[in-house]
Amino acid sequence: MKRIFDILFSILIVLVFLPFGMLIAVWIALESKGGVFYFQERIGRFGKPFSLWKFRTMRKNADKQGKLTVGMRDPRITKSGYFIRKFKLDEFPQFINVLKGEMSIVGPRPEVKEYVDLYTKEQCEILNVKPGITDLASLEFFNENELLGKADDPQKVYIEQVLPAKIELNKKYIANPTIGADIKIIWRTFLKIVKG
């Protein structure tokens, strides 16, 4: 049932968003060199790696300077990237990941391998479900970039405070995943995005 919901909802979103997506793609291409999309290896269900789709919001090869984004004024972010990130538009290409069966609409946000390697055996249980575009942790840490931007050591704050808190929220979700719960999370995510 969840897979059917994911497919139907993703097709609807892709069809509605396509004209806006094309405009965003043109904007990105005109502003800076590099592809329109940014692909990053993330860890999916059962620890299997996959390529996460995003609209590119940073300058080419910016991830070589670190994978964490520290605040909306990170100098690596392009002008179009500021706007795209503010309204979470960079995440929309992940509906392609959903249609490919690599992700669900709602589920634990997939992490990069270096952070998954830090999981305890108990924390690894969140890898038993498909990762998602949004989840309870995404709502709780909606302004994560700003939070990390204020930290003296963003990497340390993320690993010691943010990551464990996210995992606990993800464990709460996977303990009782229902379509009703998914719809509530999707709606709350939509409201957060609209409010900016």
PyMOL CGO cylinders between C-alpha atoms (Angstrom):
from pymol import cmd
from pymol.cgo import CYLINDER

trace = [
    CYLINDER, 0.00, 0.00, 0.00, 2.80, 2.42, 0.92, 0.3, 1, 1, 1, 1, 1, 1,
    CYLINDER, 2.80, 2.42, 0.92, 4.59, 1.71, -2.38, 0.3, 1, 1, 1, 1, 1, 1,
    CYLINDER, 4.59, 1.71, -2.38, 1.42, 2.36, -4.38, 0.3, 1, 1, 1, 1, 1, 1,
    CYLINDER, 1.42, 2.36, -4.38, 0.89, 5.62, -2.48, 0.3, 1, 1, 1, 1, 1, 1,
    CYLINDER, 0.89, 5.62, -2.48, 4.53, 6.63, -3.12, 0.3, 1, 1, 1, 1, 1, 1,
    CYLINDER, 4.53, 6.63, -3.12, 4.25, 5.97, -6.87, 0.3, 1, 1, 1, 1, 1, 1,
    CYLINDER, 4.25, 5.97, -6.87, 0.91, 7.74, -7.38, 0.3, 1, 1, 1, 1, 1, 1,
    CYLINDER, 0.91, 7.74, -7.38, 1.87, 10.75, -5.25, 0.3, 1, 1, 1, 1, 1, 1,
    CYLINDER, 1.87, 10.75, -5.25, 5.28, 11.04, -6.92, 0.3, 1, 1, 1, 1, 1, 1,
    CYLINDER, 5.28, 11.04, -6.92, 3.80, 10.94, -10.42, 0.3, 1, 1, 1, 1, 1, 1,
    CYLINDER, 3.80, 10.94, -10.42, 1.36, 13.70, -9.44, 0.3, 1, 1, 1, 1, 1, 1,
    CYLINDER, 1.36, 13.70, -9.44, 4.12, 15.88, -7.96, 0.3, 1, 1, 1, 1, 1, 1,
    CYLINDER, 4.12, 15.88, -7.96, 6.43, 15.36, -10.95, 0.3, 1, 1, 1, 1, 1, 1,
    CYLINDER, 6.43, 15.36, -10.95, 3.68, 16.33, -13.41, 0.3, 1, 1, 1, 1, 1, 1,
    CYLINDER, 3.68, 16.33, -13.41, 2.67, 19.43, -11.43, 0.3, 1, 1, 1, 1, 1, 1,
    CYLINDER, 2.67, 19.43, -11.43, 6.24, 20.50, -10.67, 0.3, 1, 1, 1, 1, 1, 1,
    CYLINDER, 6.24, 20.50, -10.67, 7.74, 19.83, -14.13, 0.3, 1, 1, 1, 1, 1, 1,
    CYLINDER, 7.74, 19.83, -14.13, 7.25, 23.38, -15.58, 0.3, 1, 1, 1, 1, 1, 1,
    CYLINDER, 7.25, 23.38, -15.58, 8.79, 24.94, -12.44, 0.3, 1, 1, 1, 1, 1, 1,
    CYLINDER, 8.79, 24.94, -12.44, 11.55, 22.36, -12.49, 0.3, 1, 1, 1, 1, 1, 1,
    CYLINDER, 11.55, 22.36, -12.49, 12.46, 23.29, -16.04, 0.3, 1, 1, 1, 1, 1, 1,
    CYLINDER, 12.46, 23.29, -16.04, 12.68, 26.98, -15.11, 0.3, 1, 1, 1, 1, 1, 1,
    CYLINDER, 12.68, 26.98, -15.11, 14.88, 26.14, -12.12, 0.3, 1, 1, 1, 1, 1, 1,
    CYLINDER, 14.88, 26.14, -12.12, 17.11, 24.00, -14.33, 0.3, 1, 1, 1, 1, 1, 1,
    CYLINDER, 17.11, 24.00, -14.33, 17.58, 26.87, -16.81, 0.3, 1, 1, 1, 1, 1, 1,
    CYLINDER, 17.58, 26.87, -16.81, 18.36, 29.28, -13.96, 0.3, 1, 1, 1, 1, 1, 1,
    CYLINDER, 18.36, 29.28, -13.96, 21.00, 26.95, -12.53, 0.3, 1, 1, 1, 1, 1, 1,
    CYLINDER, 21.00, 26.95, -12.53, 22.57, 26.33, -15.95, 0.3, 1, 1, 1, 1, 1, 1,
    CYLINDER, 22.57, 26.33, -15.95, 22.77, 30.04, -16.79, 0.3, 1, 1, 1, 1, 1, 1,
    CYLINDER, 22.77, 30.04, -16.79, 24.24, 31.09, -13.46, 0.3, 1, 1, 1, 1, 1, 1,
    CYLINDER, 24.24, 31.09, -13.46, 27.14, 28.71, -12.94, 0.3, 1, 1, 1, 1, 1, 1,
    CYLINDER, 27.14, 28.71, -12.94, 29.15, 25.99, -14.63, 0.3, 1, 1, 1, 1, 1, 1,
    CYLINDER, 29.15, 25.99, -14.63, 28.34, 22.41, -13.85, 0.3, 1, 1, 1, 1, 1, 1,
    CYLINDER, 28.34, 22.41, -13.85, 25.34, 20.15, -14.28, 0.3, 1, 1, 1, 1, 1, 1,
    CYLINDER, 25.34, 20.15, -14.28, 21.81, 21.06, -13.31, 0.3, 1, 1, 1, 1, 1, 1,
    CYLINDER, 21.81, 21.06, -13.31, 21.60, 18.09, -10.96, 0.3, 1, 1, 1, 1, 1, 1,
    CYLINDER, 21.60, 18.09, -10.96, 23.84, 17.12, -8.08, 0.3, 1, 1, 1, 1, 1, 1,
    CYLINDER, 23.84, 17.12, -8.08, 24.27, 13.44, -7.29, 0.3, 1, 1, 1, 1, 1, 1,
    CYLINDER, 24.27, 13.44, -7.29, 25.55, 12.26, -3.93, 0.3, 1, 1, 1, 1, 1, 1,
    CYLINDER, 25.55, 12.26, -3.93, 26.01, 8.73, -2.69, 0.3, 1, 1, 1, 1, 1, 1,
    CYLINDER, 26.01, 8.73, -2.69, 23.76, 8.03, 0.27, 0.3, 1, 1, 1, 1, 1, 1,
    CYLINDER, 23.76, 8.03, 0.27, 23.08, 4.86, 2.22, 0.3, 1, 1, 1, 1, 1, 1,
    CYLINDER, 23.08, 4.86, 2.22, 19.68, 3.32, 1.63, 0.3, 1, 1, 1, 1, 1, 1,
    CYLINDER, 19.68, 3.32, 1.63, 17.69, 0.36, 2.90, 0.3, 1, 1, 1, 1, 1, 1,
    CYLINDER, 17.69, 0.36, 2.90, 19.77, -2.49, 4.33, 0.3, 1, 1, 1, 1, 1, 1,
    CYLINDER, 19.77, -2.49, 4.33, 22.91, -0.34, 3.94, 0.3, 1, 1, 1, 1, 1, 1,
    CYLINDER, 22.91, -0.34, 3.94, 22.82, -0.34, 0.14, 0.3, 1, 1, 1, 1, 1, 1,
    CYLINDER, 22.82, -0.34, 0.14, 24.35, 2.81, -1.45, 0.3, 1, 1, 1, 1, 1, 1,
    CYLINDER, 24.35, 2.81, -1.45, 22.43, 4.77, -4.06, 0.3, 1, 1, 1, 1, 1, 1,
    CYLINDER, 22.43, 4.77, -4.06, 22.72, 8.11, -5.88, 0.3, 1, 1, 1, 1, 1, 1,
    CYLINDER, 22.72, 8.11, -5.88, 20.52, 10.80, -4.36, 0.3, 1, 1, 1, 1, 1, 1,
    CYLINDER, 20.52, 10.80, -4.36, 19.16, 13.37, -6.85, 0.3, 1, 1, 1, 1, 1, 1,
    CYLINDER, 19.16, 13.37, -6.85, 19.10, 17.08, -6.05, 0.3, 1, 1, 1, 1, 1, 1,
    CYLINDER, 19.10, 17.08, -6.05, 19.08, 20.33, -7.96, 0.3, 1, 1, 1, 1, 1, 1,
    CYLINDER, 19.08, 20.33, -7.96, 22.61, 21.74, -7.75, 0.3, 1, 1, 1, 1, 1, 1,
    CYLINDER, 22.61, 21.74, -7.75, 22.72, 24.71, -5.38, 0.3, 1, 1, 1, 1, 1, 1,
    CYLINDER, 22.72, 24.71, -5.38, 26.48, 25.01, -4.90, 0.3, 1, 1, 1, 1, 1, 1,
    CYLINDER, 26.48, 25.01, -4.90, 29.40, 25.78, -7.12, 0.3, 1, 1, 1, 1, 1, 1,
    CYLINDER, 29.40, 25.78, -7.12, 31.02, 22.90, -8.95, 0.3, 1, 1, 1, 1, 1, 1,
    CYLINDER, 31.02, 22.90, -8.95, 33.08, 20.56, -6.71, 0.3, 1, 1, 1, 1, 1, 1,
    CYLINDER, 33.08, 20.56, -6.71, 31.96, 22.45, -3.56, 0.3, 1, 1, 1, 1, 1, 1,
    CYLINDER, 31.96, 22.45, -3.56, 31.47, 19.17, -1.69, 0.3, 1, 1, 1, 1, 1, 1,
    CYLINDER, 31.47, 19.17, -1.69, 35.25, 18.68, -1.68, 0.3, 1, 1, 1, 1, 1, 1,
    CYLINDER, 35.25, 18.68, -1.68, 35.34, 21.38, 1.01, 0.3, 1, 1, 1, 1, 1, 1,
    CYLINDER, 35.34, 21.38, 1.01, 32.98, 19.40, 3.26, 0.3, 1, 1, 1, 1, 1, 1,
    CYLINDER, 32.98, 19.40, 3.26, 29.59, 17.70, 3.05, 0.3, 1, 1, 1, 1, 1, 1,
    CYLINDER, 29.59, 17.70, 3.05, 27.86, 19.78, 5.72, 0.3, 1, 1, 1, 1, 1, 1,
    CYLINDER, 27.86, 19.78, 5.72, 26.28, 23.08, 4.73, 0.3, 1, 1, 1, 1, 1, 1,
    CYLINDER, 26.28, 23.08, 4.73, 26.84, 25.64, 7.45, 0.3, 1, 1, 1, 1, 1, 1,
    CYLINDER, 26.84, 25.64, 7.45, 24.18, 28.34, 7.24, 0.3, 1, 1, 1, 1, 1, 1,
    CYLINDER, 24.18, 28.34, 7.24, 22.41, 29.87, 4.27, 0.3, 1, 1, 1, 1, 1, 1,
    CYLINDER, 22.41, 29.87, 4.27, 25.36, 32.22, 3.78, 0.3, 1, 1, 1, 1, 1, 1,
    CYLINDER, 25.36, 32.22, 3.78, 27.79, 29.41, 3.01, 0.3, 1, 1, 1, 1, 1, 1,
    CYLINDER, 27.79, 29.41, 3.01, 29.96, 31.04, 0.29, 0.3, 1, 1, 1, 1, 1, 1,
    CYLINDER, 29.96, 31.04, 0.29, 29.76, 27.85, -1.80, 0.3, 1, 1, 1, 1, 1, 1,
    CYLINDER, 29.76, 27.85, -1.80, 26.02, 28.37, -2.40, 0.3, 1, 1, 1, 1, 1, 1,
    CYLINDER, 26.02, 28.37, -2.40, 25.09, 30.08, -5.68, 0.3, 1, 1, 1, 1, 1, 1,
    CYLINDER, 25.09, 30.08, -5.68, 22.59, 32.95, -5.89, 0.3, 1, 1, 1, 1, 1, 1,
    CYLINDER, 22.59, 32.95, -5.89, 19.94, 30.66, -7.32, 0.3, 1, 1, 1, 1, 1, 1,
    CYLINDER, 19.94, 30.66, -7.32, 20.91, 28.14, -4.66, 0.3, 1, 1, 1, 1, 1, 1,
    CYLINDER, 20.91, 28.14, -4.66, 19.88, 30.49, -1.85, 0.3, 1, 1, 1, 1, 1, 1,
    CYLINDER, 19.88, 30.49, -1.85, 16.36, 30.71, -3.25, 0.3, 1, 1, 1, 1, 1, 1,
    CYLINDER, 16.36, 30.71, -3.25, 16.15, 27.02, -4.12, 0.3, 1, 1, 1, 1, 1, 1,
    CYLINDER, 16.15, 27.02, -4.12, 17.31, 25.96, -0.65, 0.3, 1, 1, 1, 1, 1, 1,
    CYLINDER, 17.31, 25.96, -0.65, 15.04, 28.41, 1.18, 0.3, 1, 1, 1, 1, 1, 1,
    CYLINDER, 15.04, 28.41, 1.18, 11.97, 26.68, -0.23, 0.3, 1, 1, 1, 1, 1, 1,
    CYLINDER, 11.97, 26.68, -0.23, 13.55, 23.19, -0.27, 0.3, 1, 1, 1, 1, 1, 1,
    CYLINDER, 13.55, 23.19, -0.27, 13.16, 23.03, -4.06, 0.3, 1, 1, 1, 1, 1, 1,
    CYLINDER, 13.16, 23.03, -4.06, 16.51, 21.25, -4.35, 0.3, 1, 1, 1, 1, 1, 1,
    CYLINDER, 16.51, 21.25, -4.35, 14.84, 18.16, -2.88, 0.3, 1, 1, 1, 1, 1, 1,
    CYLINDER, 14.84, 18.16, -2.88, 12.18, 17.74, -5.59, 0.3, 1, 1, 1, 1, 1, 1,
    CYLINDER, 12.18, 17.74, -5.59, 14.31, 15.60, -7.96, 0.3, 1, 1, 1, 1, 1, 1,
    CYLINDER, 14.31, 15.60, -7.96, 14.25, 12.93, -5.22, 0.3, 1, 1, 1, 1, 1, 1,
    CYLINDER, 14.25, 12.93, -5.22, 10.78, 11.98, -6.43, 0.3, 1, 1, 1, 1, 1, 1,
    CYLINDER, 10.78, 11.98, -6.43, 12.78, 10.27, -9.20, 0.3, 1, 1, 1, 1, 1, 1,
    CYLINDER, 12.78, 10.27, -9.20, 14.51, 8.24, -6.48, 0.3, 1, 1, 1, 1, 1, 1,
    CYLINDER, 14.51, 8.24, -6.48, 11.06, 7.33, -5.15, 0.3, 1, 1, 1, 1, 1, 1,
    CYLINDER, 11.06, 7.33, -5.15, 9.84, 6.19, -8.58, 0.3, 1, 1, 1, 1, 1, 1,
    CYLINDER, 9.84, 6.19, -8.58, 13.02, 4.11, -8.96, 0.3, 1, 1, 1, 1, 1, 1,
    CYLINDER, 13.02, 4.11, -8.96, 12.20, 2.36, -5.69, 0.3, 1, 1, 1, 1, 1, 1,
    CYLINDER, 12.20, 2.36, -5.69, 15.28, 3.65, -3.85, 0.3, 1, 1, 1, 1, 1, 1,
    CYLINDER, 15.28, 3.65, -3.85, 13.34, 5.95, -1.53, 0.3, 1, 1, 1, 1, 1, 1,
    CYLINDER, 13.34, 5.95, -1.53, 9.91, 6.50, -0.07, 0.3, 1, 1, 1, 1, 1, 1,
    CYLINDER, 9.91, 6.50, -0.07, 8.21, 9.88, 0.31, 0.3, 1, 1, 1, 1, 1, 1,
    CYLINDER, 8.21, 9.88, 0.31, 8.27, 9.57, 4.09, 0.3, 1, 1, 1, 1, 1, 1,
    CYLINDER, 8.27, 9.57, 4.09, 11.08, 7.77, 5.87, 0.3, 1, 1, 1, 1, 1, 1,
    CYLINDER, 11.08, 7.77, 5.87, 14.41, 8.42, 7.61, 0.3, 1, 1, 1, 1, 1, 1,
    CYLINDER, 14.41, 8.42, 7.61, 16.50, 10.88, 5.60, 0.3, 1, 1, 1, 1, 1, 1,
    CYLINDER, 16.50, 10.88, 5.60, 19.43, 8.98, 4.03, 0.3, 1, 1, 1, 1, 1, 1,
    CYLINDER, 19.43, 8.98, 4.03, 22.89, 9.84, 5.32, 0.3, 1, 1, 1, 1, 1, 1,
    CYLINDER, 22.89, 9.84, 5.32, 26.30, 9.70, 3.69, 0.3, 1, 1, 1, 1, 1, 1,
    CYLINDER, 26.30, 9.70, 3.69, 28.45, 6.67, 4.53, 0.3, 1, 1, 1, 1, 1, 1,
    CYLINDER, 28.45, 6.67, 4.53, 30.80, 8.50, 6.89, 0.3, 1, 1, 1, 1, 1, 1,
    CYLINDER, 30.80, 8.50, 6.89, 27.90, 9.23, 9.27, 0.3, 1, 1, 1, 1, 1, 1,
    CYLINDER, 27.90, 9.23, 9.27, 26.22, 5.83, 8.89, 0.3, 1, 1, 1, 1, 1, 1,
    CYLINDER, 26.22, 5.83, 8.89, 29.53, 4.26, 9.89, 0.3, 1, 1, 1, 1, 1, 1,
    CYLINDER, 29.53, 4.26, 9.89, 29.09, 5.95, 13.28, 0.3, 1, 1, 1, 1, 1, 1,
    CYLINDER, 29.09, 5.95, 13.28, 25.73, 4.27, 13.96, 0.3, 1, 1, 1, 1, 1, 1,
    CYLINDER, 25.73, 4.27, 13.96, 25.52, 1.85, 16.86, 0.3, 1, 1, 1, 1, 1, 1,
    CYLINDER, 25.52, 1.85, 16.86, 23.96, -1.56, 16.24, 0.3, 1, 1, 1, 1, 1, 1,
    CYLINDER, 23.96, -1.56, 16.24, 20.69, -0.31, 17.73, 0.3, 1, 1, 1, 1, 1, 1,
    CYLINDER, 20.69, -0.31, 17.73, 20.70, 2.83, 15.56, 0.3, 1, 1, 1, 1, 1, 1,
    CYLINDER, 20.70, 2.83, 15.56, 21.18, 0.71, 12.43, 0.3, 1, 1, 1, 1, 1, 1,
    CYLINDER, 21.18, 0.71, 12.43, 17.58, -0.46, 12.72, 0.3, 1, 1, 1, 1, 1, 1,
    CYLINDER, 17.58, -0.46, 12.72, 16.52, 2.67, 10.82, 0.3, 1, 1, 1, 1, 1, 1,
    CYLINDER, 16.52, 2.67, 10.82, 18.24, 1.13, 7.79, 0.3, 1, 1, 1, 1, 1, 1,
    CYLINDER, 18.24, 1.13, 7.79, 15.58, -1.59, 7.73, 0.3, 1, 1, 1, 1, 1, 1,
    CYLINDER, 15.58, -1.59, 7.73, 13.16, 0.76, 5.96, 0.3, 1, 1, 1, 1, 1, 1,
    CYLINDER, 13.16, 0.76, 5.96, 13.50, 2.82, 2.81, 0.3, 1, 1, 1, 1, 1, 1,
    CYLINDER, 13.50, 2.82, 2.81, 14.86, 6.32, 3.36, 0.3, 1, 1, 1, 1, 1, 1,
    CYLINDER, 14.86, 6.32, 3.36, 12.52, 9.20, 2.64, 0.3, 1, 1, 1, 1, 1, 1,
    CYLINDER, 12.52, 9.20, 2.64, 12.30, 12.71, 1.22, 0.3, 1, 1, 1, 1, 1, 1,
    CYLINDER, 12.30, 12.71, 1.22, 10.86, 13.97, 4.49, 0.3, 1, 1, 1, 1, 1, 1,
    CYLINDER, 10.86, 13.97, 4.49, 10.43, 12.68, 8.02, 0.3, 1, 1, 1, 1, 1, 1,
    CYLINDER, 10.43, 12.68, 8.02, 9.88, 13.80, 11.61, 0.3, 1, 1, 1, 1, 1, 1,
    CYLINDER, 9.88, 13.80, 11.61, 13.55, 14.77, 11.86, 0.3, 1, 1, 1, 1, 1, 1,
    CYLINDER, 13.55, 14.77, 11.86, 13.27, 16.99, 8.78, 0.3, 1, 1, 1, 1, 1, 1,
    CYLINDER, 13.27, 16.99, 8.78, 10.46, 18.87, 10.50, 0.3, 1, 1, 1, 1, 1, 1,
    CYLINDER, 10.46, 18.87, 10.50, 12.29, 19.14, 13.83, 0.3, 1, 1, 1, 1, 1, 1,
    CYLINDER, 12.29, 19.14, 13.83, 15.52, 20.29, 12.16, 0.3, 1, 1, 1, 1, 1, 1,
    CYLINDER, 15.52, 20.29, 12.16, 13.97, 22.29, 9.33, 0.3, 1, 1, 1, 1, 1, 1,
    CYLINDER, 13.97, 22.29, 9.33, 16.54, 25.06, 9.84, 0.3, 1, 1, 1, 1, 1, 1,
    CYLINDER, 16.54, 25.06, 9.84, 19.48, 22.75, 10.43, 0.3, 1, 1, 1, 1, 1, 1,
    CYLINDER, 19.48, 22.75, 10.43, 21.81, 24.78, 8.20, 0.3, 1, 1, 1, 1, 1, 1,
    CYLINDER, 21.81, 24.78, 8.20, 21.32, 27.89, 10.34, 0.3, 1, 1, 1, 1, 1, 1,
    CYLINDER, 21.32, 27.89, 10.34, 21.84, 25.87, 13.52, 0.3, 1, 1, 1, 1, 1, 1,
    CYLINDER, 21.84, 25.87, 13.52, 25.14, 24.47, 12.25, 0.3, 1, 1, 1, 1, 1, 1,
    CYLINDER, 25.14, 24.47, 12.25, 26.14, 27.89, 10.92, 0.3, 1, 1, 1, 1, 1, 1,
    CYLINDER, 26.14, 27.89, 10.92, 26.11, 29.23, 14.48, 0.3, 1, 1, 1, 1, 1, 1,
    CYLINDER, 26.11, 29.23, 14.48, 28.26, 26.40, 15.85, 0.3, 1, 1, 1, 1, 1, 1,
    CYLINDER, 28.26, 26.40, 15.85, 31.99, 26.78, 16.48, 0.3, 1, 1, 1, 1, 1, 1,
    CYLINDER, 31.99, 26.78, 16.48, 32.48, 23.19, 15.32, 0.3, 1, 1, 1, 1, 1, 1,
    CYLINDER, 32.48, 23.19, 15.32, 29.54, 22.24, 13.01, 0.3, 1, 1, 1, 1, 1, 1,
    CYLINDER, 29.54, 22.24, 13.01, 30.86, 18.72, 12.41, 0.3, 1, 1, 1, 1, 1, 1,
    CYLINDER, 30.86, 18.72, 12.41, 31.04, 17.98, 16.13, 0.3, 1, 1, 1, 1, 1, 1,
    CYLINDER, 31.04, 17.98, 16.13, 27.58, 19.45, 16.81, 0.3, 1, 1, 1, 1, 1, 1,
    CYLINDER, 27.58, 19.45, 16.81, 26.10, 17.40, 13.99, 0.3, 1, 1, 1, 1, 1, 1,
    CYLINDER, 26.10, 17.40, 13.99, 27.67, 14.12, 15.09, 0.3, 1, 1, 1, 1, 1, 1,
    CYLINDER, 27.67, 14.12, 15.09, 27.14, 14.51, 18.84, 0.3, 1, 1, 1, 1, 1, 1,
    CYLINDER, 27.14, 14.51, 18.84, 23.80, 16.32, 18.99, 0.3, 1, 1, 1, 1, 1, 1,
    CYLINDER, 23.80, 16.32, 18.99, 21.86, 16.53, 15.72, 0.3, 1, 1, 1, 1, 1, 1,
    CYLINDER, 21.86, 16.53, 15.72, 22.47, 13.03, 14.35, 0.3, 1, 1, 1, 1, 1, 1,
    CYLINDER, 22.47, 13.03, 14.35, 21.48, 11.13, 17.53, 0.3, 1, 1, 1, 1, 1, 1,
    CYLINDER, 21.48, 11.13, 17.53, 18.34, 13.28, 17.89, 0.3, 1, 1, 1, 1, 1, 1,
    CYLINDER, 18.34, 13.28, 17.89, 17.38, 12.58, 14.28, 0.3, 1, 1, 1, 1, 1, 1,
    CYLINDER, 17.38, 12.58, 14.28, 17.85, 8.85, 14.73, 0.3, 1, 1, 1, 1, 1, 1,
    CYLINDER, 17.85, 8.85, 14.73, 15.59, 8.82, 17.81, 0.3, 1, 1, 1, 1, 1, 1,
    CYLINDER, 15.59, 8.82, 17.81, 12.85, 10.60, 15.84, 0.3, 1, 1, 1, 1, 1, 1,
    CYLINDER, 12.85, 10.60, 15.84, 13.30, 8.12, 12.99, 0.3, 1, 1, 1, 1, 1, 1,
    CYLINDER, 13.30, 8.12, 12.99, 12.98, 5.19, 15.41, 0.3, 1, 1, 1, 1, 1, 1,
    CYLINDER, 12.98, 5.19, 15.41, 9.75, 6.73, 16.71, 0.3, 1, 1, 1, 1, 1, 1,
    CYLINDER, 9.75, 6.73, 16.71, 8.40, 6.86, 13.14, 0.3, 1, 1, 1, 1, 1, 1,
    CYLINDER, 8.40, 6.86, 13.14, 9.36, 3.33, 12.08, 0.3, 1, 1, 1, 1, 1, 1,
    CYLINDER, 9.36, 3.33, 12.08, 7.78, 1.92, 15.26, 0.3, 1, 1, 1, 1, 1, 1,
    CYLINDER, 7.78, 1.92, 15.26, 4.35, 2.74, 13.81, 0.3, 1, 1, 1, 1, 1, 1,
    CYLINDER, 4.35, 2.74, 13.81, 4.50, 3.64, 10.10, 0.3, 1, 1, 1, 1, 1, 1,
    CYLINDER, 4.50, 3.64, 10.10, 1.05, 4.21, 8.58, 0.3, 1, 1, 1, 1, 1, 1,
    CYLINDER, 1.05, 4.21, 8.58, -0.30, 5.98, 5.51, 0.3, 1, 1, 1, 1, 1, 1,
    CYLINDER, -0.30, 5.98, 5.51, -2.15, 8.33, 7.86, 0.3, 1, 1, 1, 1, 1, 1,
    CYLINDER, -2.15, 8.33, 7.86, 1.10, 9.23, 9.64, 0.3, 1, 1, 1, 1, 1, 1,
    CYLINDER, 1.10, 9.23, 9.64, 2.79, 9.76, 6.25, 0.3, 1, 1, 1, 1, 1, 1,
    CYLINDER, 2.79, 9.76, 6.25, 0.06, 12.13, 5.07, 0.3, 1, 1, 1, 1, 1, 1,
    CYLINDER, 0.06, 12.13, 5.07, 0.37, 14.16, 8.29, 0.3, 1, 1, 1, 1, 1, 1,
    CYLINDER, 0.37, 14.16, 8.29, 4.14, 14.45, 7.85, 0.3, 1, 1, 1, 1, 1, 1,
    CYLINDER, 4.14, 14.45, 7.85, 3.76, 15.43, 4.18, 0.3, 1, 1, 1, 1, 1, 1,
    CYLINDER, 3.76, 15.43, 4.18, 1.21, 18.09, 5.10, 0.3, 1, 1, 1, 1, 1, 1,
    CYLINDER, 1.21, 18.09, 5.10, 3.37, 19.48, 7.93, 0.3, 1, 1, 1, 1, 1, 1,
    CYLINDER, 3.37, 19.48, 7.93, 6.35, 19.56, 5.54, 0.3, 1, 1, 1, 1, 1, 1,
    CYLINDER, 6.35, 19.56, 5.54, 4.30, 21.46, 2.96, 0.3, 1, 1, 1, 1, 1, 1,
    CYLINDER, 4.30, 21.46, 2.96, 3.27, 24.05, 5.56, 0.3, 1, 1, 1, 1, 1, 1,
    CYLINDER, 3.27, 24.05, 5.56, 6.89, 24.48, 6.68, 0.3, 1, 1, 1, 1, 1, 1,
    CYLINDER, 6.89, 24.48, 6.68, 8.02, 25.05, 3.10, 0.3, 1, 1, 1, 1, 1, 1,
    CYLINDER, 8.02, 25.05, 3.10, 5.24, 27.56, 2.37, 0.3, 1, 1, 1, 1, 1, 1,
    CYLINDER, 5.24, 27.56, 2.37, 6.14, 29.52, 5.50, 0.3, 1, 1, 1, 1, 1, 1,
    CYLINDER, 6.14, 29.52, 5.50, 9.78, 29.54, 4.36, 0.3, 1, 1, 1, 1, 1, 1,
]
cmd.load_cgo(trace, "trace")
